[in-house]
Amino acid sequence: MPALILHHHDPSPFAEKIRLVFGLKQLAWSSVQVPMIMPKPDLTLLTGGYRKAPVLQIGADIYCDTSLIARELEARFPEPSLFPSGHVGLSYALARWSDKAFFEPGAGLSMGENEGIPEEILEDRFKFFNFMDFADIRGQMPHCYAQFQAQAQLLEDELDVLTTPYLSGTAPSWIDIQAYFPVWMANTNIPRAGELLAPFPSIGAWSQRMETIGRGQRSDIDAATAHEAARAAEPAAAAGVADNPFHNFAAGDSVTVMPDDYGFDPVAGTLTALDTHGISIERQTPELGTIAVHFPRSGYRVEAGG
Ligand SMILES: N[C@@H](CCC(=O)N[C@@H](CS)C(=O)NCC(=O)O)C(=O)O
C-alpha cells in the first residue's frame, strides 16, 4: 500500500485532528508542510484548487476534509477503531459542533489576540474566514472568549460525569479527537489559554490523557516526493453514482465541487462516485496523470459544469 502523506502545516488545528488519528492508530506517515496562505501551487496541483489544511494523499488519491480523511483511515486501518463504543453517526455529527461552535471563536482569538501576525496572513484570512468580522477584530474578542468558554463548559460538564478515561469509554475515539482539537488550538495559539481554560479542571486532566495518544511515526518529505508518488500511482476504483431522485448526476459528468461554509475554491473534474457519504472526481493533469479527489458529501456542493 502506498504511503500516507499528510499535506498540512504544523500550527493547523484541523491537521492536529488527523495527526492524532495517526497516533491513535499508531500509523507511520509522511509530512509535507504547505504554506499557511495562498498561493499553494504544490498542494493545488494535487487537489485541483482546494486549499484547506489538511489533505491526505494516498498515491493518486487525494482526500479533502478531516471528516472524510477519518472515514478513509478507519476503512483502511480498522484497528484500533475511532469508534470503540460504536456511535459512528453521532461521532461524525459532532463535527458541526466542534468545527463551528468551538473552533470559530478559537480561530477568532488566535487571530485577534496575537500581536504581530504578519499582514499577509491577516489579509489571507480576511478573505477566507467569512465568519469573522476583521473590520473590528479587537471588538470581537469578548464575544469570542465567551463563546469559547461556553463550549468548553459543555465539554467540562460531560467529562465531570465520566466514569471512564475518555468520552466514549476506556479507549480514545473520534469523539475525543473532535472535542480536543479546539483545546489544543487554545493551548498552542491563544496567548491567554491558561486563564481561558482555568475554570475547567476536568478538561485539563483529560487533555493530559489525550496527549498520551501521540502522533504516530512521522517522517518529513518534500512536495516533489509526494508528487512523484501521485505520478507513480493510479487512483483506486470508484464506486459510481448511487441512484437518488434528488439529483440528475451520472458518472462521467463534468462537475465542480466546493465547500459550502468558507474557502469557496471550486475543483473541476469528472464525477466518478457520489452517495450520501462522499463525492469523488477525477482530474487529468499533464504533470501527474490521473488524480482522484475525494470530498465528504456533508458540507460540499456539487454543480454541473466546470
Ligand atoms: N472542513 C475542513 C476545515 C479545514 C480548515 O479550515 N483548515 C484551516 C487550517 S486549521 C485552513 O485551511 N486554513 C487556511 C489555510 O491553512 O490555508 C476540514 O475539516 O478539514
The ligand as a Tripos MOL2 file, in Angstrom:
@<TRIPOS>MOLECULE
LIG
   20    19     1     0     0
SMALL
NO_CHARGES

@<TRIPOS>ATOM
      1 N1        -13.8040   21.4060    6.9820 N.3       1 LIG1
      2 C1        -12.3620   21.4020    6.8560 C.3       1 LIG1
      3 C2        -11.7920   22.6670    7.5200 C.3       1 LIG1
      4 C3        -10.2750   22.8030    7.3710 C.3       1 LIG1
      5 C4         -9.7550   24.2030    7.7120 C.2       1 LIG1
      6 O1        -10.4960   25.2020    7.7700 O.2       1 LIG1
      7 N2         -8.4480   24.2700    7.9220 N.am      1 LIG1
      8 C5         -7.7860   25.5430    8.1690 C.3       1 LIG1
      9 C6         -6.4820   25.2870    8.9180 C.3       1 LIG1
     10 S1         -6.7360   24.8110   10.5650 S.3       1 LIG1
     11 C7         -7.3540   26.1710    6.8710 C.2       1 LIG1
     12 O2         -7.3630   25.5420    5.8490 O.2       1 LIG1
     13 N3         -6.9370   27.4250    6.9530 N.am      1 LIG1
     14 C8         -6.4610   28.1090    5.7930 C.3       1 LIG1
     15 C9         -5.1800   27.5670    5.2740 C.2       1 LIG1
     16 O3         -4.4540   26.8900    6.0020 O.co2     1 LIG1
     17 O4         -4.8770   27.8490    4.1210 O.co2     1 LIG1
     18 C10       -11.7990   20.1340    7.4800 C.2       1 LIG1
     19 O5        -12.4520   19.5050    8.3250 O.co2     1 LIG1
     20 O6        -10.7080   19.7000    7.0680 O.co2     1 LIG1
@<TRIPOS>BOND
     1     1     2 1
     2     2     3 1
     3     2    18 1
     4     3     4 1
     5     4     5 1
     6     5     6 2
     7     5     7 1
     8     7     8 1
     9     8     9 1
    10     8    11 1
    11     9    10 1
    12    11    12 2
    13    11    13 1
    14    13    14 1
    15    14    15 1
    16    15    16 2
    17    15    17 1
    18    18    19 2
    19    18    20 1
@<TRIPOS>SUBSTRUCTURE
     1 LIG1         1 GROUP 0 **** ****
